[in-house]
């Protein structure tokens, strides 16, 4: 495991990570990606299946699997190019960021910056985990550090909105800069808050005046769902592209090749974090 971990990294910070020969086709398509995201937002799926499908075969090396479990972190390759990847695990707290998950993400972002690994985020984030236990474990404090660490990364960043991207934590799907790309699947859904959580409160007075409560509620949901479509964001250039999930590997390999020559070497320093 130590040998495999070191194989993704340069021998020192003044060198770039080594690229290896890859026999996995760049344009390989996995048909299961078309239906892997359930249409019901309350249902879960296995994010690791997406990771193993998108990156070079058998190249994903997971780090910290037994703690901070709502975020998956690891190293992988795209057409032989080493990258750092993190993604929310919808099967653990729905992918919500916890204190431990945030601490794990800070270490992962710093690892990527220190050893010049392009950073990729596969997003299904409902926000920070809330509740008494989250307050006691200082989730927001460590979560703020994770957001700061992500903002201070010195390597190219690419995010793929697989499903949810809500709240402050969900805002981690974008960074300014010409080498930072954001693409989405048609199942992408993002904003401040999901409508399922507050629609009956926001429209309480209107719903109280109708005879058919359920039908009117369904009509409101249908109207709002049209407004929050990811295609509207693409039309307003808030996102680079809405892609076919089966082409995710192709897009990421092209991005990795594009940014590979822009990564600079040398030591990395980080400024103040909350």
C-alpha positions in Angstrom: 0.0 0.0 0.0 2.9 2.4 0.8 4.4 1.7 -2.6 1.2 2.2 -4.4 0.5 5.5 -2.5 4.0 6.8 -3.4 3.5 5.9 -7.1 1.0 8.8 -7.4 3.5 11.4 -6.0 6.7 13.0 -7.3 9.9 12.2 -5.5 9.9 15.8 -4.1 7.9 19.0 -4.4 10.2 20.4 -7.1 9.1 17.7 -9.5 5.7 16.8 -11.1 3.8 13.6 -10.4 4.8 10.8 -12.8 2.5 9.9 -15.7 2.3 6.2 -16.4 1.2 4.3 -19.5 -2.5 3.7 -19.7 -4.3 1.0 -21.7 -7.8 2.0 -20.6 -9.5 3.8 -23.5 -10.1 7.5 -22.9 -13.5 7.3 -24.6 -14.7 4.2 -22.6 -18.4 4.5 -21.8 -20.1 2.8 -19.0 -23.8 2.3 -19.6 -24.7 1.9 -15.9 -24.0 5.6 -15.4 -27.2 6.4 -17.3 -29.3 5.0 -14.5 -27.1 4.9 -11.4 -28.7 8.1 -9.9 -32.2 7.3 -8.6 -35.0 9.6 -9.8 -36.3 9.7 -6.2 -34.0 12.2 -4.3 -34.6 10.2 -1.1 -33.0 7.1 -2.5 -29.2 6.5 -2.4 -26.6 4.8 -4.6 -22.9 3.8 -4.4 -20.6 6.7 -5.3 -17.6 4.3 -5.4 -19.1 2.7 -8.5 -19.0 6.0 -10.3 -15.4 6.6 -9.2 -14.3 3.2 -10.3 -16.1 3.7 -13.6 -14.8 7.2 -14.4 -11.1 6.9 -13.6 -8.5 4.5 -15.0 -9.4 0.9 -14.2 -8.1 -0.2 -10.8 -6.4 3.2 -10.3 -8.4 4.5 -7.4 -6.5 4.4 -4.1 -8.8 5.5 -1.2 -7.4 7.3 1.8 -9.0 7.5 5.2 -11.9 5.1 4.5 -12.7 4.4 8.1 -13.2 8.0 9.3 -15.1 11.0 8.0 -17.1 8.5 6.0 -19.5 10.9 4.4 -16.7 12.2 2.1 -14.6 9.7 0.0 -11.0 10.8 -0.6 -8.3 9.2 -2.6 -5.9 9.3 -5.5 -6.6 8.1 -9.0 -5.4 8.4 -12.6 -6.9 9.8 -15.8 -5.2 8.4 -18.9 -2.2 7.8 -16.7 -2.2 11.3 -15.2 -2.3 11.2 -11.3 -5.1 13.3 -9.7 -6.6 13.7 -6.3 -10.4 13.1 -6.0 -13.0 13.5 -3.4 -16.8 12.9 -3.5 -19.7 12.7 -1.1 -21.0 9.3 -0.1 -24.8 9.5 -0.3 -25.1 6.3 1.9 -23.6 8.2 4.9 -25.7 11.0 6.2 -26.8 11.6 2.6 -23.3 13.0 1.8 -23.6 15.8 4.4 -20.3 17.2 5.6 -19.4 16.3 9.2 -16.6 17.6 11.4 -14.4 14.6 10.7 -15.2 14.6 7.0 -14.2 18.3 6.8 -10.9 17.6 8.6 -10.2 14.8 6.2 -10.9 17.1 3.3 -8.5 19.7 4.6 -5.7 17.1 4.7 -6.6 15.9 1.2 -6.6 19.4 -0.4 -3.2 20.2 1.2 -1.9 16.8 -0.1 -3.0 17.8 -3.6 -1.4 21.2 -3.4 1.8 20.0 -1.9 2.5 17.4 -4.5 0.9 19.2 -7.5 -2.1 16.8 -8.1 -5.1 18.3 -10.0 -8.1 18.1 -7.8 -11.5 16.6 -8.9 -14.8 16.8 -6.9 -17.7 14.5 -7.8 -20.6 16.4 -6.0 -23.6 15.1 -4.2 -23.6 17.4 -1.3 -26.8 18.4 0.7 -24.7 20.8 2.9 -23.3 20.5 6.4 -24.7 18.0 8.8 -26.9 19.7 11.4 -28.1 18.8 14.9 -26.9 18.7 18.5 -24.0 16.3 17.8 -22.8 18.4 14.9 -22.8 21.5 17.1 -20.8 19.8 19.8 -18.2 18.5 17.3 -17.8 22.0 15.8 -18.9 21.0 12.3 -19.1 24.6 11.0 -15.6 25.5 12.3 -13.9 22.5 10.6 -16.2 22.9 7.6 -15.0 26.5 7.2 -11.4 25.3 7.4 -12.2 22.8 4.6 -13.7 25.5 2.4 -10.7 27.7 3.1 -8.3 24.9 2.2 -10.2 24.3 -1.0 -10.0 28.0 -1.9 -6.3 28.0 -1.2 -5.4 25.0 -3.3 -2.8 25.9 -5.9 -3.7 23.2 -8.4 -6.4 23.1 -11.2 -9.8 22.1 -9.9 -12.7 20.4 -11.7 -16.1 19.6 -10.3 -18.8 17.3 -11.7 -22.3 17.9 -10.1 -23.7 14.4 -10.0 -26.8 15.3 -8.0 -27.2 17.7 -5.0 -25.1 20.8 -4.3 -26.9 22.8 -1.6 -26.0 25.0 1.3 -22.6 26.5 2.2 -20.8 23.2 1.7 -22.5 22.7 -1.6 -20.9 26.0 -2.8 -17.6 24.1 -2.9 -18.3 23.1 -6.5 -16.7 26.1 -8.1 -13.5 28.3 -8.0 -12.5 31.3 -10.1 -9.8 30.7 -12.7 -9.4 29.6 -16.3 -8.2 26.1 -15.3 -11.1 25.4 -13.0 -14.0 23.7 -14.7 -17.5 22.9 -13.5 -19.7 20.4 -15.5 -22.9 18.6 -14.5 -25.0 15.6 -15.2 -28.7 16.1 -16.1 -29.5 14.9 -12.6 -27.7 17.9 -11.1 -29.7 20.0 -8.7 -28.2 23.0 -6.8 -29.1 26.2 -5.0 -29.3 27.6 -1.5 -31.8 25.1 -0.2 -33.8 22.2 -1.9 -37.4 23.1 -2.4 -38.5 19.8 -0.7 -37.4 21.2 2.7 -39.4 24.5 2.7 -42.1 24.6 0.0 -45.0 23.8 2.4 -43.8 26.6 4.7 -43.2 29.2 2.0 -46.6 28.5 0.4 -48.5 27.8 3.6 -51.1 30.6 3.1 -51.6 29.8 -0.5 -52.1 26.1 0.2 -54.5 26.8 3.0 -56.9 28.5 0.5 -57.2 25.7 -2.0 -59.6 22.7 -2.0 -57.2 20.1 -3.4 -54.0 20.5 -1.3 -52.0 17.7 -2.9 -52.8 18.7 -6.4 -51.9 22.4 -5.8 -48.7 21.4 -4.0 -47.7 19.1 -7.0 -48.4 22.1 -9.4 -46.1 24.4 -7.3 -43.3 21.7 -7.3 -43.6 21.2 -11.0 -43.3 25.0 -11.6 -40.3 25.4 -9.4 -38.6 22.3 -10.7 -38.7 23.9 -14.2 -37.0 27.0 -12.8 -34.2 25.0 -11.0 -33.3 22.9 -14.0 -29.5 22.6 -14.5 -30.1 23.5 -18.2 -31.2 27.0 -17.2 -27.8 27.4 -15.4 -26.1 26.3 -18.6 -28.1 28.8 -20.7 -26.9 31.6 -18.4 -23.3 30.3 -18.6 -23.2 29.5 -14.9 -21.7 26.1 -15.7 -19.5 25.0 -18.5 -21.6 22.1 -19.8 -24.3 19.6 -19.1 -22.9 16.2 -20.2 -24.0 12.7 -20.8 -23.0 10.7 -17.7 -21.4 8.1 -19.9 -19.0 10.7 -21.3 -17.7 11.8 -17.9 -14.4 9.9 -18.3 -13.8 11.5 -21.7 -14.4 15.0 -20.4 -12.2 14.5 -17.3 -9.4 13.0 -19.4 -9.5 15.9 -21.7 -9.4 18.3 -18.8 -6.5 16.5 -17.1 -4.5 16.6 -20.4 -5.3 20.3 -20.8 -4.2 21.3 -17.3 -1.2 18.9 -16.9 1.1 21.4 -18.5 -0.1 24.3 -16.3 0.9 22.8 -12.9 3.9 24.5 -11.4 6.4 22.9 -9.0 7.9 24.2 -5.7 6.9 24.4 -2.1 3.4 25.5 -1.1 2.4 27.7 1.8 -1.1 28.3 3.1 -2.4 31.4 4.8 -4.7 31.8 7.7 -7.7 29.5 8.0 -10.7 29.9 10.4 
